[in-house]
Amino acid sequence: MNKKYLIALVAAVALAGCASNGTKNGSAGAAGSEGANGMNGNTNGSPTAIGGDAAAAQAAALEQNKIYFAFDSTDINADGENVINTYSKYLLANPTAKVRLEGNTDERGSRSYNMALGERRANAVKSELDAKGVAAGQTTVISYGEERPADPGHNEAAWAKNRRVEIKRQ
Amino acid sequence: MHLKHWLGLFLLLVSVTARADLEVTVSGGETGALPIAIVPFADPNGTNFDIAKIIEADLTRTGQFKALPRTDMLATPSQPSQINYANWRQVNMDNLVIGQLTKDANGRIKARFFLMDTLRGQQVLGYDMPAATPDRMRSIAHQIADLIYQKLTGIKGDFDTKIAYITATGMGVSRAFSLVVADADGYSPHVLATSREPLVSPAWSPDYTRIAYVGFDHSQSAIYIQTLATGKVRKVVAEKGINGSPAWSPDGRKLAVTLSFETNPDIYIIDLESGARRRLTTLYSIDTEPAWSPDGQNIVFTSDRGGQPQIYQMPVAGGDPRRLTFQGKQNLRASYSPDGKSLVLVNLTDSVYRIALLDLASGSMQYLSDGPLDESPGFSPNGNVIIYATQDGNGAELATVSLDGRVKQRMHQAGGDVREPAWSSLSP
């Protein structure tokens, strides 16, 4: 299943949560085709969720919880924006939900500098969530620097997987 | 508290995870290295302890000595009266070390050694070392190496000192970290603390009795000080965000640290007695990895205020930071030589991280290692050797390099990455 379609479904779940008190967003459904083809990365679309699939789709979408970075960079790319959008909607729809933003780096460079770089990456993600209206109390930031690699390799393929922020639901 | 202190169990852990052995690589010529022959000690009571081998490894690690291979020795005297000096002069061995090991009634081992000048046919040193149990004999060997080193170079030896380092094993949920203390040559490792969460940045107190390090407790970093004799752990600071890079002031009364709770990572000075805290850097950049000058007047640190991480220096009293490094894309994690005249640091040039020496007076930089992923350098207590962490195909391990870059020793370790070596000061 298309990853972005899953993300769209999560958006639907989030909006369905808002709709439960009878204020369904007027744009819901209109963006369905965008959500379905996902070509432009717009995740505001809201196809109609069907029964229990929605919960599964939400869980699946929230599993996409890693935002990747270029070397010594804190810039968030389009894939990263999608992950942040998914989580911002989840957090807005679930005001008691909390996430921890874990910043990580690859092994290159010194360990303490990487600890700082990991925090800077996690803060970059937090800033985006803040900007989307997520309450500050729903997010905490921690950096593990280069201490917790996702891939133990010593090559660019491994490093690319290790330069990441992981969003962990608490 | 997540940190578990397994002092009572460390022997078990050590036998499984921290058995060290040593590999010496000598590259380049031997210009300036002093020839020395260290004869296997006589062993009439069968201690089967090769003390000469340890002394030889200590002396050659500095790059200042060239040892005669045992296969080239024409004789193996153990007392001055047995020496045929012409034998040793023929192979240009001006300096000769001989000795013997005996056991006393309690099973303790007694080492006696002589350092001989073969040109004059005279004794230069001769000592009966204190009787020691077999487990203390490596320390006795290091003490003998210290005596020889000091006699021949005029510089206090630092072989009978300790290093601390961090090991990491496993991935994901099975990842585990240990803080380990070992002899300066990597042997006799003891695990001081273990944790499922990262342990980082060990640093010895100048008086040799405590180690500061960074740990995580329930996903919150904190700086701890552990007293070696008692195992007692004190939490020094645990602010929101980063609590990192502890560095002891030369008088042992303060820690320079990195904290990020106010805005972004900055350098702070913490008075350990009063707890008073003073912020040293204020710019909106990453400022981290503080290190004190030996006179306690200046701090060097890593900052990316210019775009890329570079080394800056500023007075501890406050003032304008001055950039010290201009060569290479990045320069990181600097620390001072014991004489304060140079820095050892990590330099990134052409995608290769190497250990380099920066001469503070001239600003010239000299590479000591080949990379590609070398890190965490620091001077030995007497300043004649650099210890650092390096990567090979099997993971991270520790290495030493002589100041001329010519002699490298690698400390291999079974099971896990070894990193962040910190060398203690000379014994008080």
Contacts between the chains, C-beta under 8 A, distances in Angstrom:
chain1	res1	chain2	res2	distance
A	72	B	308	7.8
A	100	B	219	6.7
A	107	B	373	6.6
A	107	B	391	7.8
A	108	B	348	7.9
A	108	B	353	6.5
A	108	B	373	6.6
A	109	B	309	7.2
A	109	B	330	6.9
A	109	B	332	6.2
A	109	B	346	7.9
A	109	B	348	7.4
A	109	B	353	7.3
A	109	B	375	7.9
A	110	B	289	6.3
A	110	B	302	6.7
A	110	B	309	7.8
A	110	B	332	4.0
A	110	B	333	4.1
A	110	B	346	5.8
A	110	B	375	5.8
A	110	B	376	7.2
A	111	B	200	6.1
A	111	B	201	7.1
A	111	B	333	8.0
A	111	B	375	7.0
A	111	B	376	7.0
A	111	B	419	7.5
A	111	B	420	6.6
A	112	B	200	7.6
A	112	B	201	6.4
A	112	B	244	5.3
A	112	B	245	4.5
A	112	B	258	6.4
A	112	B	288	4.7
A	112	B	289	4.7
A	112	B	302	7.3
A	112	B	333	6.9
A	113	B	286	6.5
A	113	B	288	5.9
A	113	B	289	6.6
A	113	B	302	5.5
A	113	B	304	7.8
A	113	B	309	5.5
A	113	B	332	5.6
A	113	B	333	7.4
A	115	B	200	7.2
A	115	B	242	5.8
A	115	B	244	5.4
A	115	B	258	7.9
A	115	B	265	8.0
A	115	B	288	7.4
A	116	B	242	6.4
A	116	B	244	7.8
A	116	B	258	7.2
A	116	B	260	7.2
A	116	B	264	7.8
A	116	B	265	4.3
A	116	B	286	4.1
A	116	B	288	5.2
A	117	B	286	7.0
A	119	B	241	6.4
A	119	B	242	5.7
A	119	B	260	6.0
A	119	B	265	7.1
A	120	B	264	7.5
A	120	B	286	6.9
A	141	B	241	7.1
A	142	B	219	5.4
A	142	B	220	7.4
A	142	B	221	7.5
A	143	B	221	8.0
A	143	B	241	7.9
A	143	B	242	6.3
A	144	B	198	6.1
A	145	B	198	7.6
A	145	B	200	7.5
A	147	B	168	7.2
A	147	B	177	7.7
A	147	B	198	3.8
A	147	B	200	6.6
A	148	B	175	6.6
A	148	B	198	6.9
A	149	B	171	7.5
A	152	B	171	5.9
A	154	B	373	6.8
A	154	B	391	5.8
